[in-house]
Amino acid sequence: MKIYYVYILKCNDASYYTGITSSLSARLEEHHLGKHIGSYTYKRRPLDLVFYCEFTNVEQAISMEKQLKKWSRVKKEALINNEFEKLPNLCKKKFG
């Protein structure tokens, strides 16, 4: 059974990068070595892996990655910090 990983990296400029891979260790090495010069993380190294989750279904992994990329910084940090109880309130739209 193949495993897919959705992961979040914290970049040296404090931004977050979200990605998907079937080999987490190999992909992290690529990020750290700067294998892809034009990538988002290339100029933002060093990087820290701050979150990952595993999937056995690639469609679910892709869906999760797309969902996380739309999340606010605050919501991503709640996930990273295992503050799951905060997530429902962070989903609510604020009307001013």
C-alpha positions, 0 to 999 in steps of 0.5 A: 500500500502506497502512502502519501504525505501532506506536509507543511514547512516553516520557511526562514522568513516565517512563511509556510509552504504546503506540499504533497509527496509519496516520499517525505524524506526524499522530498524534504532532502530536495527542499533542504538541498535546494534542488529546484531553483525556481521553487518557493522554498529555494530562497527561504531555506533553512526550512523546518518540517512543522506538520505532516499527515499520511494518506493511503488515497492520493485523491484525499491527499490532494484534496487536503493539500488544496484545502490547507493552501487556502487556510489562513496563517492562524488556522495553519498554526492551530493545526501545527500546534494540535489546537484542534478545538480552535479550528471550527471558530477559525473557519467562520467568516468575519463580517465587519 
